[in-house]
Amino acid sequence: MTELTCIVCPVGCRIRVERDGNELKISGHGCPRGLTYAREEITAPKRILTAVVKVAGSKRMLPVKTKVAIPKAKLFPAMQEIKAITVSSPVTVGQVITDNLAESGVPLVATGTIPGDD
């Protein structure tokens, strides 16, 4: 049996997952979103990745995140790729920095703004 704390909402339900052959028996979830979370966490866990990238000619860093969650197995390759990225200003919130981070099919987007040189 695996116990999880649901992170979908602030309630933090304690969810229990038992494998019965190929079937999962999930209990303790307070809503359908918790059920979905538990099923995904056991079968194909994903995370939204937040990081920063370098800005050319600046000591400032640009905050970025994946647009949606990526498979946990892609987190380290994604961080290696992010480490090599340098952007040029200007950059605006929501701007796509790379459209296929670590071959996940998920874009990396800016979550901050870096104004252009005036």
C-alpha positions, 0 to 999 in steps of 0.5 A: 500500500502507498499513502499519498497526501493530495496536493490538488487543493488545500485540504490535503486528503490522505489517499491510500493506493493499493495494487491488486494485479493491474488494478488500483484501489484508491481510497481516502480522496475527498473529490474526483480531482484527488482520485485523478491525482492519486492515479496519475501519481502512481502510474505516471507522476508529473511536476511543473518545473520552475527555474531561472535562466540567464539574461545576456549582459545582465546579472539578473535572472529570468524566472521560468516554468513549464507551461504544464507538468512534465514527467518526473523522469524528464526533470533532470534532463530539463534542468540541464537544458535550462542551465544552458539557456541564455535569453536576450531582453526584452522578455515578457511574461508568458513568452515561450523560451523554448517550445519543447523542453527536454523533448517533453513536448512542453514549452518553457515560458517566462514568468517574469519580465525583463525590459529591453535596453533603452 
